[in-house]
């Protein structure tokens, strides 16, 4: 059986994300863009994590509660009715020995809540607030003064202000940072930072309603050795390029200087993309971590998940995240560790042969192994017992299996949510009831004799992104997952049946990148295919020994890197990876 005590996680975090009931009216800002429709799907974004009294507390948008953990591996959900469930981007920070929580309201004053024992649900409103704000970030400085940072707009900047004991502003808000797309390629809108012309009238009206400039949002402040790091997200949560950058100052309200090492958190490639709007914190061992929002955005723009990444500061004070293989299994150590530790196992299931008991139209089995969380296989019926089987092609050493569930047409089976809010273009409710996900995961070396590595049938567990780590490595060619009871009695649907371990062959051959600047914010990269590689990690940065940014691609051998800061020198390397491991590429300058 799988070892539940194993200190391994795999992004997106396996949390019982709350289901949303969204009824779209088909109208945005008075413009009809589509026919009314309903979607039921999970949502979890804008993670705010802080350590407090021996535990880690995580508050996530639209959750009607929070999560807590002792080790950053196993998280337990705690519902609460004491906090506003429908206010986006809940912020939590420790102030004067207690936790303070606030969230977003555009028109009404935003209240603050206080807790000394969150598990006892002792949240009390300490002030109804004195002004509206969106995407708040509270911060207590080393001299105990308290500041608030906020902003979520494609027109206005992020603001900051010092707060008094009553949480009222002291003085006027100070504008701190605005977008600068002309000089910051990573702030450019669009998937891969490409603005695509709307193909339909509905798309055109939607783009018109959302605007053509990036949203600057998700403020978070970190102080380290007298330097203040104001972190922010751009360009939009619906893009694979959603990322976090930062600026620095010698005082909490600046003036701030933009860091050309931005974005420090960025994951535009791989199985699940996006790494913006989050929080940076230290664990009890002094290790730095960054939690951020990851994108699905299929059923709805705000269909999202939470990711957790090793982070840190180098000797020059540069803030970084290791996101080279940020959706592969990762060990969470019980002590200090090197944030650049490579993944323990490699992917064995990319585009392997896969069969299913049945398939819904447009959702064939191959979609479960294409390394894209935005596509999925779905069973043709909602009856329990549907199965999906991966053939690895040969016997291989398996260490872990991740089963990612998709929300497939649940609007047809889910009852109406009882409580919700009308936000103009849609009505949004949150389901507070638990939804079980029953899985039977089995391995076989010959397709005849099967061993069970996980069986959650009848256990009432909710694991939408289950990472099953084996007690020890097993030789297997086939991996089969069978669905039992599913949320709202919907169809068994899998966006990623991912098998991790070690292949019997060597690591891929090395490859060398050819890199040239196309314009002030863009470089074009090409490299030769490496024998044995299924994909490549493009690493780049402002110094040949500081390739802190990365972009993972599968099969491709070229990339237009549009995320650069204008006129800044860069170096780049392309690492080849496959079942046998990772082969580091040579670092070359971008000419």
PyMOL commands that set and color helices and strands:
alter all, ss='L'
color gray80, all
select helices_A, chain A and resi 118-120+185-187+191-193+201-210+365-368+410-412+487-489
alter helices_A, ss='H'
color red, helices_A
select strands_A, chain A and resi 8-9+18-24+27-28+31-32+37-43+48-52+55-59+65-69+76-79+91-95+98-102+112-115+124-127+137-140+146-150+152-153+158-163+169-177+216-224+227-234+243-249+257-258+265-266+273-282+288-295+304-313+319-321+330-331+346-347+353-356+377-378+387-405+420-422+426-430+439-444+450-455+465-483+493-502+513-519+522-527+535-541+549-554+558-561+571-578+581-583+588-589
alter strands_A, ss='S'
color yellow, strands_A
deselect
rebuild
show_as cartoon
